[in-house]
Amino acid sequence: MQKFFFEMKDGVPMRDRVGIDFKGNLETIEHCKELAQHFRDDSLRDDKDLEISVVNALGRAFIASSFTAIKAA
């Protein structure tokens, strides 16, 4: 299991201090996509600048996801 931290940023970063354990990268990517879709579809804010950054336990950026796209870091 690997621990990943999901950090939100819309101008001001919001750090994830707990993290979530995943078996592999694919599960982590799917979770990030679900988070981005949730914020895109269900948020009361219309914030196009919101980004979710996923950082591994070593502090290295793994992926970044906006409302509409996901890209490998």
Contacts in CASP RR format, 6 or more apart in sequence:
PFRMAT RR
TARGET T0000
AUTHOR 0000-0000-0000
METHOD contacts of the structure
MODEL  1
MQKFFFEMKDGVPMRDRVGIDFKGNLETIEHCKELAQHFRDDSLRDDKDL
EISVVNALGRAFIASSFTAIKAA
1 21 0 8 1.000
1 22 0 8 1.000
1 23 0 8 1.000
2 21 0 8 1.000
2 22 0 8 1.000
2 23 0 8 1.000
2 24 0 8 1.000
2 28 0 8 1.000
2 56 0 8 1.000
2 57 0 8 1.000
3 19 0 8 1.000
3 20 0 8 1.000
3 21 0 8 1.000
3 56 0 8 1.000
3 57 0 8 1.000
4 19 0 8 1.000
4 20 0 8 1.000
4 21 0 8 1.000
4 22 0 8 1.000
4 28 0 8 1.000
4 54 0 8 1.000
4 55 0 8 1.000
4 56 0 8 1.000
4 57 0 8 1.000
4 62 0 8 1.000
5 15 0 8 1.000
5 16 0 8 1.000
5 17 0 8 1.000
5 18 0 8 1.000
5 19 0 8 1.000
5 54 0 8 1.000
5 55 0 8 1.000
5 56 0 8 1.000
5 57 0 8 1.000
5 59 0 8 1.000
6 16 0 8 1.000
6 19 0 8 1.000
6 20 0 8 1.000
6 31 0 8 1.000
6 32 0 8 1.000
6 35 0 8 1.000
6 52 0 8 1.000
6 53 0 8 1.000
6 54 0 8 1.000
7 13 0 8 1.000
7 14 0 8 1.000
7 15 0 8 1.000
7 16 0 8 1.000
7 52 0 8 1.000
7 53 0 8 1.000
7 54 0 8 1.000
7 55 0 8 1.000
8 14 0 8 1.000
8 16 0 8 1.000
8 50 0 8 1.000
8 51 0 8 1.000
8 52 0 8 1.000
9 50 0 8 1.000
9 51 0 8 1.000
9 52 0 8 1.000
9 53 0 8 1.000
10 47 0 8 1.000
10 49 0 8 1.000
10 50 0 8 1.000
10 51 0 8 1.000
11 49 0 8 1.000
16 55 0 8 1.000
20 31 0 8 1.000
22 28 0 8 1.000
22 31 0 8 1.000
25 62 0 8 1.000
28 54 0 8 1.000
28 62 0 8 1.000
28 63 0 8 1.000
29 63 0 8 1.000
29 70 0 8 1.000
32 52 0 8 1.000
32 54 0 8 1.000
32 63 0 8 1.000
32 65 0 8 1.000
32 70 0 8 1.000
33 65 0 8 1.000
33 70 0 8 1.000
35 52 0 8 1.000
35 65 0 8 1.000
36 52 0 8 1.000
36 65 0 8 1.000
36 66 0 8 1.000
36 67 0 8 1.000
36 68 0 8 1.000
36 70 0 8 1.000
39 50 0 8 1.000
39 52 0 8 1.000
39 67 0 8 1.000
40 67 0 8 1.000
40 68 0 8 1.000
43 50 0 8 1.000
48 67 0 8 1.000
50 66 0 8 1.000
50 67 0 8 1.000
51 64 0 8 1.000
51 65 0 8 1.000
51 66 0 8 1.000
52 64 0 8 1.000
52 65 0 8 1.000
52 66 0 8 1.000
53 61 0 8 1.000
53 63 0 8 1.000
53 64 0 8 1.000
54 61 0 8 1.000
54 62 0 8 1.000
54 63 0 8 1.000
54 64 0 8 1.000
54 65 0 8 1.000
55 61 0 8 1.000
55 62 0 8 1.000
56 62 0 8 1.000
61 73 0 8 1.000
62 73 0 8 1.000
63 70 0 8 1.000
63 71 0 8 1.000
63 72 0 8 1.000
63 73 0 8 1.000
64 70 0 8 1.000
64 71 0 8 1.000
64 73 0 8 1.000
65 71 0 8 1.000
END
